[in-house]
Amino acid sequence: MQEKNRQLVEGILYTDQYQLTMAHLYYRHGLHERPAQFDHFFRRYPDYGLHKAGYCVSAGLEWLLSWMKEARFTRPLLSHLGAQKSSSGRPLFEPDFLEWLENDFDFSRLNMRAIAEGRVVHPHVPLTVVRGPLAIAQILETALLNQLNFQTLIATKAARIRESARGQLMLEFGLRRAHERGALAGARAALIGGADYTSNVGISHLLGFSPKGTHAHSMIQTFLAMGQSELDAFQAYADLYPDDCLLLVDTINTLESGVPNAIKVFENLRKKGHRPVGVRLDSGDLAYLSIQVAKMLNEAGFPNTSIVLSNNLDELVIWQIVTQISEEAPRYGVDPDQLMGRLIYGVGTRLITSQGDSSLGGVYKLVSLQENGQWVPAIKISETPQKTPNPGNKAVWRLYDQRGKATADLLTLEDEKPQDFAELMLRNPMDHTKKRRIARAEVSRVEPLLINVIREGRYCYDCLPIEGLRARRKADVEALDPGIRRLMNPHIYHVSLSQNLWDVKEQLLTRIKNGGNPNAL
């Protein structure tokens, strides 16, 4: 793609048409500079059918900010907007609006707070809070949702797979099955969420990682087609990569051909002073084969070589493999713990596409608008309670119990400080019948979750390397109760409103249902 075309489709026009038409309307009515606040949040965890997430992992913020710094309405881009016509043939966007876009539009005019990348997050909690000129904040919506929703989705899946794999080495290699260039964002998110490496060469080098991978079946097929053998193919690979030799052993027959030939090659490497890495299994009953392969490698004197498993793995499949190995390995004289300690999991399609739930239902809703210098809460009413957002300018806090476990995320009015109260009333955001009181003495720590990302024209987010984001994720996941972390039927993590915020929401709903009459309060 030519650079000018890349700017056209990936720059500021990487948006939906209705964002621009709304901004045009705001401009025409003199509302475009009116201070407004939007909250970005998701309504439910990913539900994969047989299993469901009990938490999510935030990701994508650094890349969104990088895009915002570069996105501009340049003359060439504005010429495309200027050429658009309405059904009657009139310009769809009037010249003075386009002039405003060229001269006054800049995302740095927004103030943005967000929950940092790598943090565990939950439904209805604002991940991102955008405040500033209405038209600018409106146009940000599509790109923000596109970038943050997807990376959060994939980081969440990766974290669950990491948990299921009991912390064993995990490789992401979904590039060939990913949704075009979504593979780049997906690989980054997977690294944040739990993958140790990715096979994606470009993104690996960009992020400072060594890309990982072995060979395909086609290498063995090539040698066979030339009248040579699987052993010849393995030996050729070992000769080229004697210190990085990991062999795919299921092209012909795993136990009768692949592993015996791999052992012969490993013995040759050992004689020359090299240490083979291991073998990869990509088909069949992976749990049973892992046990048998481990037994063969142990008997041949290679008890520490790795066994890489691949082929449509996800958290549930890995859980089944681990369970089966625990139960069956002793029957064959194989120590299950030792075996599981040498396993490496290669995850591809089901991770990079988040198979089972392929999108995160993140939304971006107007929650407040400034009127005569005062912030006025805004709300959208839905017949489905879960779709009615929490209005107003808010703060977000995480409460930890005396064990140091996260017990609730609390949304309050912006000027409230939960640590100042002897007792807190926690209200369910969607069900007025559900509430609980919690004494301040029961709370060991109150942590503010929203941090400044853009403030007074300055980008102030501290972009950590992937290792730092992983450390955040690890600490947050470990602070969850085991019931919330489990794969099947996880416990519900409490997201609550303070009594004051609950009252504001109820008053606003009552007013709107009574036709907007302020006396209805």
C-alpha positions as CSV (number, residue, x, y, z in Angstrom):
1,M,0.0,0.0,0.0
2,Q,1.4,3.4,-0.9
3,E,2.1,5.8,2.0
4,K,-0.6,8.3,0.9
5,N,-3.2,5.5,0.9
6,R,-2.0,4.3,4.3
7,Q,-2.5,7.8,5.7
8,L,-6.0,7.8,4.2
9,V,-7.1,4.6,5.7
10,E,-5.1,4.4,8.9
11,G,-4.9,8.1,9.9
12,I,-7.6,10.3,11.3
13,L,-10.2,9.0,8.8
14,Y,-9.8,5.6,10.5
15,T,-13.3,6.2,11.9
16,D,-17.0,5.8,11.2
17,Q,-18.9,8.3,9.0
18,Y,-21.4,9.1,11.8
19,Q,-18.6,10.5,14.0
20,L,-17.9,13.2,11.4
21,T,-21.6,14.0,10.7
22,M,-22.2,14.4,14.4
23,A,-19.2,16.6,14.8
24,H,-20.4,18.7,11.9
25,L,-23.8,19.1,13.6
26,Y,-22.1,20.1,16.9
27,Y,-20.1,22.7,15.0
28,R,-23.2,24.1,13.2
29,H,-25.0,24.5,16.5
30,G,-22.0,26.0,18.3
31,L,-21.6,22.9,20.5
32,H,-18.3,21.6,19.2
33,E,-16.2,23.3,21.9
34,R,-18.6,22.5,24.7
35,P,-16.7,20.5,27.4
36,A,-18.0,16.9,27.5
37,Q,-17.0,13.6,29.2
38,F,-17.2,10.2,27.7
39,D,-16.6,6.9,29.5
40,H,-15.3,3.8,27.8
41,F,-16.2,0.5,29.5
42,F,-17.4,-3.0,28.7
43,R,-20.7,-4.6,29.9
44,R,-19.8,-8.2,30.3
45,Y,-16.8,-10.6,30.3
46,P,-16.0,-12.7,27.3
47,D,-18.3,-15.8,27.2
48,Y,-16.7,-18.7,25.3
49,G,-19.7,-21.0,25.5
50,L,-18.5,-23.9,27.6
51,H,-16.5,-21.5,29.8
52,K,-16.4,-17.8,30.7
53,A,-13.9,-15.2,31.9
54,G,-14.2,-13.9,35.4
55,Y,-11.9,-10.9,34.7
56,C,-10.3,-9.0,31.8
57,V,-6.8,-7.6,31.2
58,S,-6.6,-4.1,29.8
59,A,-4.3,-3.6,26.8
60,G,-3.9,-1.3,23.8
61,L,-3.5,2.1,25.5
62,E,0.1,2.8,24.3
63,W,-0.8,2.1,20.7
64,L,-3.9,4.2,20.9
65,L,-1.9,7.2,22.2
66,S,0.7,6.7,19.5
67,W,-2.1,6.9,16.9
68,M,-3.6,10.0,18.5
69,K,-0.3,11.8,18.4
70,E,0.0,11.3,14.7
71,A,-3.7,11.7,13.6
72,R,-4.4,15.0,11.9
73,F,-6.8,16.5,9.4
74,T,-4.4,17.3,6.6
75,R,-5.3,19.1,3.4
76,P,-5.2,15.9,1.3
77,L,-7.5,14.1,3.8
78,L,-9.9,17.1,4.0
79,S,-10.1,17.1,0.2
80,H,-11.8,13.7,0.4
81,L,-14.3,15.0,2.9
82,G,-14.9,18.2,0.9
83,A,-15.7,16.1,-2.2
84,Q,-18.5,14.2,-0.4
85,K,-22.0,15.1,-1.5
86,S,-25.4,14.8,0.1
87,S,-28.3,13.1,-1.7
88,S,-29.3,16.5,-3.1
89,G,-25.8,17.1,-4.5
90,R,-24.8,19.7,-1.8
91,P,-21.4,19.3,0.0
92,L,-21.9,17.0,2.9
93,F,-19.4,18.9,5.0
94,E,-19.4,22.7,4.8
95,P,-16.1,24.6,4.2
96,D,-16.0,26.4,7.6
97,F,-16.3,23.1,9.4
98,L,-13.5,21.6,7.4
99,E,-11.4,24.7,8.2
100,W,-12.0,24.1,11.9
101,L,-10.9,20.5,11.5
102,E,-7.7,21.7,9.9
103,N,-6.8,24.5,12.3
104,D,-8.3,23.6,15.6
105,F,-8.6,19.8,15.8
106,D,-6.0,18.2,18.0
107,F,-6.4,15.2,20.4
108,S,-4.0,16.9,22.8
109,R,-6.8,19.3,23.6
110,L,-8.5,16.4,25.4
111,N,-7.9,15.3,29.0
112,M,-7.8,11.6,29.3
113,R,-7.6,9.3,32.3
114,A,-7.4,5.5,32.0
115,I,-6.7,2.3,33.9
116,A,-3.1,1.4,33.0
117,E,-2.3,-1.4,30.6
118,G,-1.8,-4.8,32.2
119,R,-4.3,-4.1,35.0
120,V,-7.2,-6.5,35.7
121,V,-10.5,-4.8,34.8
122,H,-14.2,-5.6,35.2
123,P,-17.6,-4.7,33.6
124,H,-19.1,-1.2,33.9
125,V,-15.8,0.2,35.3
126,P,-14.5,3.0,33.1
127,L,-11.3,1.9,31.5
128,T,-10.9,5.2,29.8
129,V,-12.3,8.6,30.6
130,V,-12.2,11.3,27.9
131,R,-13.0,14.9,28.7
132,G,-12.7,17.9,26.4
133,P,-14.3,19.6,23.4
134,L,-17.4,17.6,22.4
135,A,-16.6,17.3,18.7
136,I,-13.0,16.1,19.3
137,A,-14.0,13.6,22.0
138,Q,-16.8,12.3,19.7
139,I,-14.4,11.7,16.8
140,L,-12.1,9.7,19.0
141,E,-14.7,7.1,19.7
142,T,-14.2,4.6,16.9
143,A,-10.4,4.4,17.0
144,L,-10.4,4.1,20.7
145,L,-12.9,1.3,20.8
146,N,-11.2,-0.5,17.9
147,Q,-7.8,-0.5,19.5
148,L,-8.6,-0.9,23.2
149,N,-11.4,-3.5,22.8
150,F,-9.4,-5.8,20.7
151,Q,-6.1,-5.8,22.6
152,T,-8.0,-6.2,25.9
153,L,-9.9,-9.2,24.4
154,I,-6.7,-11.0,23.3
155,A,-4.8,-10.1,26.5
156,T,-7.7,-11.6,28.5
157,K,-7.6,-14.8,26.5
158,A,-3.8,-15.1,26.8
159,A,-4.0,-14.6,30.6
160,R,-6.6,-17.4,30.9
161,I,-4.4,-19.7,28.8
162,R,-1.4,-18.8,31.0
163,E,-3.4,-19.7,34.1
164,S,-4.5,-23.0,32.6
165,A,-1.0,-23.9,31.6
166,R,0.2,-23.4,35.2
167,G,2.7,-20.8,34.1
168,Q,4.6,-23.0,31.7
169,L,6.3,-21.4,28.7
170,M,3.7,-20.2,26.2
171,L,4.2,-19.3,22.5
172,E,1.8,-17.3,20.3
173,F,1.8,-18.2,16.7
174,G,-1.5,-17.2,15.2
175,L,-0.3,-14.9,12.5
176,R,-1.4,-17.1,9.6
177,R,-4.9,-17.4,11.0
178,A,-5.4,-13.9,12.3
179,H,-7.6,-11.2,10.9
180,E,-5.1,-9.5,8.6
181,R,-3.0,-6.9,10.4
182,G,-4.9,-7.4,13.6
183,A,-2.2,-10.1,14.1
184,L,0.1,-7.3,15.1
185,A,-2.0,-5.8,17.9
186,G,-3.1,-9.4,18.8
187,A,0.5,-10.6,19.2
188,R,1.3,-7.6,21.4
189,A,-1.7,-8.2,23.6
190,A,-0.9,-11.9,23.9
191,L,2.6,-11.0,25.1
192,I,1.0,-8.7,27.8
193,G,-1.6,-11.3,28.7
194,G,0.7,-14.2,29.2
195,A,2.6,-15.4,26.1
196,D,6.3,-15.5,26.6
197,Y,7.2,-15.2,22.9
198,T,5.5,-14.9,19.5
199,S,6.4,-16.4,16.1
200,N,5.6,-13.0,14.5
201,V,9.0,-11.8,13.4
202,G,8.3,-8.1,12.8
203,I,6.4,-7.4,16.0
204,S,9.0,-9.5,18.0
205,H,11.8,-7.2,16.9
206,L,9.7,-4.1,17.4
207,L,9.0,-5.1,21.0
208,G,12.5,-6.4,21.8
209,F,11.8,-10.1,21.8
210,S,13.4,-13.0,19.9
211,P,10.8,-14.6,17.6
212,K,10.3,-18.3,18.2
213,G,9.4,-21.2,15.9
214,T,10.5,-24.5,14.5
215,H,9.9,-26.0,11.1
216,A,6.8,-27.2,9.3
217,H,5.7,-30.6,7.9
218,S,6.6,-29.3,4.5
219,M,10.3,-29.6,5.3
220,I,10.1,-33.3,5.9
221,Q,7.8,-33.7,2.9
222,T,10.4,-32.0,0.7
223,F,13.0,-34.5,1.7
224,L,10.6,-37.4,1.2
225,A,9.7,-36.1,-2.2
226,M,13.4,-36.1,-3.2
227,G,13.8,-39.7,-2.1
228,Q,15.4,-39.1,1.2
229,S,14.0,-39.8,4.7
230,E,12.5,-38.1,7.8
231,L,15.8,-38.8,9.5
232,D,17.7,-36.9,6.7
233,A,15.4,-33.9,7.1
234,F,15.9,-33.9,10.9
235,Q,19.6,-34.2,10.6
236,A,19.8,-31.4,8.0
237,Y,17.9,-29.1,10.4
238,A,20.1,-30.1,13.3
239,D,23.3,-29.4,11.3
240,L,22.0,-25.9,10.6
241,Y,20.7,-25.2,14.1
242,P,22.6,-27.5,16.5
243,D,21.9,-25.4,19.5
244,D,18.3,-24.6,18.7
245,C,17.1,-28.0,17.4
246,L,13.4,-28.6,18.0
247,L,11.9,-31.2,15.7
248,L,8.3,-31.7,14.6
249,V,7.8,-35.4,15.0
250,D,4.3,-36.2,13.7
251,T,4.7,-36.0,9.9
252,I,4.7,-39.8,9.4
253,N,4.1,-41.5,12.8
254,T,4.9,-39.9,16.0
255,L,5.9,-42.9,18.2
256,E,7.2,-45.3,15.5
257,S,9.1,-42.9,13.3
258,G,9.2,-39.3,14.5
259,V,10.5,-39.7,18.0
260,P,13.0,-42.6,17.3
261,N,14.5,-40.5,14.5
262,A,14.6,-37.4,16.7
263,I,16.4,-39.4,19.4
264,K,19.0,-40.5,16.8
265,V,19.6,-36.9,15.8
266,F,19.8,-35.8,19.5
267,E,22.4,-38.5,20.2
268,N,24.5,-37.1,17.4
269,L,24.1,-33.6,18.7
270,R,25.1,-34.7,22.2
271,K,28.3,-36.4,20.9
272,K,29.2,-33.0,19.4
273,G,28.6,-31.2,22.7
274,H,25.2,-29.7,21.8
275,R,22.1,-29.8,23.8
276,P,18.9,-30.5,21.8
277,V,15.9,-28.4,22.7
278,G,13.1,-30.9,22.2
279,V,10.2,-32.1,20.0
280,R,6.9,-30.7,18.9
281,L,3.6,-32.6,18.7
282,D,0.9,-31.1,16.5
283,S,-1.7,-33.8,16.1
284,G,-3.4,-36.7,17.9
285,D,-4.1,-37.2,21.6
286,L,-1.6,-34.7,22.9
287,A,-1.9,-35.8,26.5
288,Y,-1.3,-39.5,25.7
289,L,1.4,-38.7,23.2
290,S,3.2,-36.4,25.7
291,I,3.4,-39.2,28.2
292,Q,4.7,-41.8,25.6
293,V,7.2,-39.3,24.2
294,A,8.4,-38.4,27.6
295,K,8.9,-42.0,28.4
296,M,10.9,-42.6,25.2
297,L,13.1,-39.5,25.7
298,N,13.7,-40.4,29.4
299,E,14.8,-43.9,28.4
300,A,17.1,-42.5,25.8
301,G,18.8,-40.2,28.3
302,F,17.0,-36.9,27.4
303,P,14.8,-36.3,30.5
304,N,15.0,-32.5,30.3
305,T,14.3,-31.9,26.6
306,S,11.1,-29.9,26.0
307,I,7.9,-31.2,24.5
308,V,6.0,-28.5,22.6
309,L,2.3,-29.0,22.2
310,S,0.3,-27.3,19.5
311,N,-2.9,-27.7,17.4
312,N,-5.9,-25.7,18.4
313,L,-5.0,-25.2,22.0
314,D,-6.9,-22.9,24.3
315,E,-7.4,-22.7,28.1
316,L,-10.0,-25.5,28.2
317,V,-8.0,-27.9,26.0
318,I,-4.9,-27.3,28.0
319,W,-6.8,-27.9,31.2
320,Q,-7.9,-31.3,29.8
321,I,-4.4,-32.2,28.8
322,V,-3.0,-31.3,32.2
323,T,-5.8,-33.3,33.9
324,Q,-5.2,-36.3,31.8
325,I,-1.5,-36.3,32.3
326,S,-2.0,-36.1,36.1
327,E,-4.2,-39.1,36.0
328,E,-2.4,-41.3,33.4
329,A,1.3,-40.6,33.5
330,P,2.0,-42.7,36.6
331,R,0.6,-45.8,34.8
332,Y,3.5,-45.6,32.4
333,G,6.2,-44.8,35.0
334,V,6.3,-41.1,34.1
335,D,6.3,-38.5,36.8
336,P,3.4,-36.2,35.9
337,D,4.9,-33.1,37.6
338,Q,8.2,-33.6,35.9
339,L,6.5,-34.0,32.6
340,M,4.3,-31.0,32.9
341,G,7.3,-29.0,33.9
342,R,8.9,-29.6,30.5
343,L,5.8,-28.8,28.4
344,I,5.6,-25.8,26.2
345,Y,2.3,-24.7,24.8
346,G,2.0,-23.2,21.3
347,V,-1.3,-21.4,20.9
348,G,-2.5,-20.0,17.6
349,T,-5.9,-19.7,16.1
350,R,-8.0,-19.9,19.2
351,L,-6.0,-17.2,20.9
352,I,-5.5,-14.7,18.1
353,T,-9.2,-14.8,17.2
354,S,-10.5,-15.2,20.8
355,Q,-12.4,-18.2,19.5
356,G,-15.8,-18.6,21.3
357,D,-16.2,-14.8,21.8
358,S,-14.5,-12.8,19.1
359,S,-15.2,-9.3,20.3
360,L,-15.3,-7.4,23.5
361,G,-18.5,-5.4,24.0
362,G,-16.7,-2.2,24.9
363,V,-18.8,1.0,24.5
364,Y,-18.1,4.8,24.7
365,K,-20.9,6.8,26.2
366,L,-21.5,10.4,27.0
367,V,-21.8,10.7,30.7
368,S,-21.5,14.4,31.4
369,L,-21.8,17.8,29.6
370,Q,-20.9,21.3,30.8
371,E,-23.7,23.8,31.0
372,N,-23.1,27.4,32.2
373,G,-19.8,26.3,33.8
374,Q,-21.4,23.4,35.7
375,W,-21.1,19.7,34.9
376,V,-24.5,18.1,34.2
377,P,-24.7,14.3,34.3
378,A,-26.0,12.6,31.1
379,I,-27.5,9.2,30.8
380,K,-28.9,6.8,28.1
381,I,-31.9,4.8,29.3
382,S,-32.3,1.3,28.1
383,E,-34.9,-1.3,28.7
384,T,-32.0,-3.6,29.5
385,P,-30.6,-2.4,32.8
386,Q,-27.1,-3.6,31.9
387,K,-27.1,-1.1,29.0
388,T,-27.9,1.9,31.2
389,P,-24.5,3.6,31.9
390,N,-23.5,5.2,35.1
391,P,-23.6,9.0,34.6
392,G,-21.5,11.9,35.8
393,N,-17.9,12.6,36.5
394,K,-16.5,9.7,38.5
395,A,-13.6,8.3,40.3
396,V,-12.7,4.5,40.3
397,W,-11.3,2.7,43.4
398,R,-10.2,-0.8,44.1
399,L,-10.9,-2.1,47.6
400,Y,-8.7,-4.8,49.1
401,D,-9.7,-7.0,52.0
402,Q,-7.5,-7.9,55.0
403,R,-6.0,-10.8,53.0
404,G,-4.8,-8.3,50.4
405,K,-7.3,-9.7,47.9
406,A,-9.3,-7.4,45.6
407,T,-12.8,-7.5,46.9
408,A,-14.6,-4.8,44.9
409,D,-14.2,-2.0,42.4
410,L,-16.1,1.1,43.6
411,L,-17.3,3.9,41.4
412,T,-17.9,7.2,43.2
413,L,-18.5,10.8,42.5
414,E,-15.3,12.5,41.4
415,D,-14.8,14.3,44.7
416,E,-15.5,11.4,47.0
417,K,-12.8,9.6,48.9
418,P,-13.8,6.1,50.2
419,Q,-10.9,6.0,52.6
420,D,-12.5,8.9,54.5
421,F,-15.6,7.0,55.5
422,A,-16.0,4.7,58.5
423,E,-18.5,2.6,56.6
424,L,-19.2,2.2,52.9
425,M,-22.5,1.4,51.2
426,L,-21.8,-0.6,48.0
427,R,-24.7,-0.5,45.6
428,N,-25.1,-2.9,42.6
429,P,-25.1,-0.7,39.5
430,M,-28.0,-2.5,37.9
431,D,-30.1,-4.0,40.7
432,H,-31.5,-1.7,43.4
433,T,-32.2,-4.6,45.6
434,K,-28.6,-5.6,45.9
435,K,-26.4,-3.7,48.3
436,R,-23.9,-4.4,51.1
437,R,-22.3,-2.4,53.9
438,I,-18.6,-2.8,54.4
439,A,-16.7,-1.3,57.4
440,R,-13.6,0.7,56.6
441,A,-11.7,-1.5,59.0
442,E,-12.4,-4.5,56.7
443,V,-10.5,-2.8,53.9
444,S,-6.8,-3.0,54.0
445,R,-6.1,-0.7,51.1
446,V,-8.1,1.7,48.8
447,E,-6.4,2.1,45.4
448,P,-7.3,4.7,42.8
449,L,-7.4,3.1,39.4
450,L,-7.6,6.0,36.9
451,I,-4.4,7.7,36.1
452,N,-3.7,10.8,34.0
453,V,-2.9,9.9,30.4
454,I,-3.3,13.3,28.6
455,R,-3.4,16.4,30.8
456,E,-3.5,20.1,29.8
457,G,-2.0,19.3,26.3
458,R,0.7,16.9,27.5
459,Y,0.8,13.2,27.0
460,C,1.9,12.0,30.4
461,Y,1.3,8.2,30.3
462,D,4.4,6.1,31.4
463,C,4.6,3.5,28.6
464,L,6.2,0.5,30.2
465,P,8.0,-2.3,28.3
466,I,6.1,-5.6,28.0
467,E,7.8,-7.0,31.0
468,G,6.5,-4.2,33.1
469,L,2.9,-4.8,31.8
470,R,3.3,-8.5,32.5
471,A,4.3,-7.8,36.1
472,R,1.1,-5.6,36.5
473,R,-1.0,-8.4,35.1
474,K,0.6,-11.0,37.3
475,A,0.1,-9.0,40.5
476,D,-3.5,-8.2,39.7
477,V,-4.4,-11.8,38.8
478,E,-2.8,-13.1,42.0
479,A,-4.9,-10.6,44.0
480,L,-8.1,-12.2,42.7
481,D,-9.9,-14.9,44.7
482,P,-9.4,-18.4,43.1
483,G,-13.1,-18.6,42.4
484,I,-12.9,-15.6,40.1
485,R,-9.8,-17.0,38.3
486,R,-11.3,-20.4,37.6
487,L,-12.2,-21.4,34.0
488,M,-15.7,-22.7,34.6
489,N,-18.5,-20.8,36.3
490,P,-16.3,-18.1,37.9
491,H,-17.5,-16.2,40.9
492,I,-18.8,-12.7,40.2
493,Y,-16.4,-9.9,41.1
494,H,-18.2,-7.0,42.8
495,V,-18.4,-3.7,40.9
496,S,-20.4,-1.2,43.0
497,L,-21.5,2.4,43.1
498,S,-21.2,4.6,46.1
499,Q,-24.5,5.6,47.7
500,N,-24.0,9.2,46.4
501,L,-23.4,8.1,42.8
502,W,-26.3,5.7,43.1
503,D,-28.5,8.6,44.2
504,V,-27.4,10.8,41.3
505,K,-28.2,8.0,38.9
506,E,-31.7,7.3,40.3
507,Q,-32.6,11.0,40.4
508,L,-31.5,11.4,36.8
509,L,-33.5,8.4,35.7
510,T,-36.6,9.7,37.6
511,R,-36.3,13.1,36.0
512,I,-36.0,11.8,32.5
513,K,-38.9,9.3,32.9
514,N,-41.0,12.3,34.1
515,G,-40.3,14.2,30.9
516,G,-37.2,16.0,32.1
517,N,-39.1,18.0,34.7
518,P,-36.6,19.1,37.4
519,N,-39.4,19.2,40.0
520,A,-39.8,15.4,39.6
521,L,-36.9,15.0,42.0
